[in-house]
Amino acid sequence: METGLTILKLSLCLSLVVVVSCAESTMEMHLGVCDQYECPTYKLVEAGNGYQIRVYNSAVWMATAPIPASSMTQASTTGFQRLFSYIQGDNKSKTKMEMTAPVITQVIPGKSVYTVSFYLPKKYQQNPPLSDAFHMQPWKQTYVAVRQFGGYVSDEAAKKEVAALMASLKGTKWSVPVEKSKAKSPDYLVAGYSPPFQLIGRVNEVMVPFNM
């Protein structure tokens, strides 16, 4: 009996170690992404149960023209291909740029048109390289509700994560401003931090911008 209890305790301890290690590795991976790639800056206002509230600083993004597609993932792939050409010098000044993170796709449920956006490196914020395939997308200081998840993104996974994010905000002080602002902003953004060839440790987020 005592031996059985000892084995059970050891199993529980090992399970706890695995859970903690996974949580820590996810956080380290997110921080590591922004060590490797330049990311937009923000202030973390609150980290709740299943959500974060951030305030992003004003910045300029470059966005594709609206992309008609049968799925968000298809549009994201098309947008990323155009983006890769843009940063490789397919722009009016032939400027080559470093990759940044994240690449975001704007999703409006019920519409099969998407926009893919790229955060401009700091050195080009004041004078973005222009392209007929992209337009400037200025962000003012912006409140965003965020939920992070791993793996490769699918349309169904994004919908599931957004639903979980909205559910986690219920009963918090953020619920009302988020609900009021949804009609004034894209319904949600899907942010990808990991390059397409990365197989494990992928980092994604769903974001819902809102006004306070």
N, C-alpha and C positions, 0 to 999 in steps of 0.2 A: 504493500500500500504506500509506504513511504517512498519507495523507489519510483512508483507511478507518479506521485505528487511532484517529486524532484524533476522528472522528465517533463511533466506538464509545465512547471515553472520555467524550465529552460526553453521550451518551445515558445512560451509567451514572450520571454525576453528576446529571443531571436526574431520573432515576428515584429516586436517593437523596434528593434534595431533596423530591420529592413524598411519599415515604414518611415522612420526618421531619416535614414540614409537616402531614400527616394525623394523625400521632401527637400532635403538639403541639396541633392544633386540637381533638382529642378531649379531651385533658386540660384545655385552656382552657374548653371547653364545659362539662365537668363542674364545674369551679370556678365558672364563670359562673352555672350553675343555682343553686348555693347562695349566690351573691351576690344573686340575684333573689328566691329563696324561702328561707325559714328551713328548715334541715335538722337532723336529729338529729346530735348530736356524737359523735365516736368517736376512738379512738387507732389509728393505722395501726401494726400490729405487724410485718408483713412484706409486702413486695411481691415476689412470686415470678414465675416464668415462666407467665403465664396465670392468675394468681390474686392476690388480696390477702387477708390475714388482718387483721381489724379487731376491736377491742373497743368495742362501743357502750356509752355511758353509760346509766344507768337513765333511763327516760322513760315517759310515758304516751301511748299511742296510742288512738284511737277506732276500733272495728271494727264492721262490719256483722254482722248475723245471718248464719249460713251461707246461701249463695246456690246453690240447685240450678241447674245449667246444663249444656248439652251441650259447652261448651268453656271454657277458662280466659279467653280473650279476651272471650267473651260475658259471663261473670261480672264481669270487670274493668269492662266498659262499664256494666253495671247498677250495680255498686258505686260507680263514679265519679259516676253520676247522682245516687244517694242522697247521696253525700258532698257534692256541689255544693249540693244543697238544704240540707244540714246547716250548711255554713259560710255560706250566705246568710241564715241566721236561722231555719231550720226546726228549732228545738230548743226546749226548755221555757222557756229564759230569753230567747228571741228574739235571741240574741247572734250578731252577724256577725263572721266571722273571716277573716283573710288565708289564702290558700292556702299550703301548705307542700310540701316534697318530701322523699322520694318518696312516692307512693302504692304500697302493696304488696299483692299478692295471694298468699295462702297456697295452695299446691298440694300435694295428696297424691295421687300417681299411683294410678290404679285407682279413684278416687272422683270422682264428678261433683258435688261440693259444694265451694265456695270461700268464703273470707273476704277481704274487702277492708278495709285499714286505712289510717288517716290519722294522721300525726304531729301532735300538738297543739302549737300555738305555745307558746312558753315562758311567756307571760303567763297561759295557761290550764292549765298543768300541775298546779297545786295545786287548781284549782276548775274542772274541765271542764264545759262546757255539756252538760246531759244530754238524751237523746233516746231515745224508744222504739225507734227504728230502729238505734241504735248502743249498744255497751257498751264500758266502759273495758278496755283491754288493756295492763296494766303490763309493761314490760320491765325486768328487773333488768339488771345489767351483763352483756352478752352477747357471746360470741365468735361471729364470723360469717366464713365463707369466701365470697369475692365474685369474680365475673367480670363485666366490663363489656362491653356490645355496643351497637350502634347500630340505627337503623331502627325500623320499626313492629314491635311484638311479635306473634308468632303462637304458637300452641301448639307447633308443630313447632320453631320457632326457640328457644323456651324450653327444650324437651327437649334440643335439640342443645347449647345453651350449658351446661346443667347437666352433661351427659355430659362436655363438654370441661373443665369446672371440676373434676369428680371425677378425671378422667384426669390433670390437671395436679398434683393433690395426691399422686398415687401416688409412693411413695418419699421423701416428705417427713415431717417429724416430726408433721405435722398429720393425716396419713391415718388413724391409729388413733383419735384422739379424735373425728374427724368420723364415722367408721364406727360407733363405739360410741354416739354421741348421736343418730343419725338416727331411731331409733325413739321418742325422747323429744321430738322437735320436729317441726313440719311438715316434710315432706320437702324442700321448698324454697320460697323466696319469690321472686316476680318484682317488681322495683322499677322503677317508671316515674318519671323525673324531668322529662319534657317534657310540656307541655300538648298535648291532642289535635290542636289546629290547627297545631302546629309541623310543617312538612314535612321540613326538613333539619336535620342536626346533632342528631338525637335521641339521648338518653342513657338506657340501661336497664341493669339489673344483675340477675343471678341470685344468690341468697344462700342459703347453707346454715348455719343456726345450729348451734352445737355447744357441748358442755361440756368444760372442761379439768379 
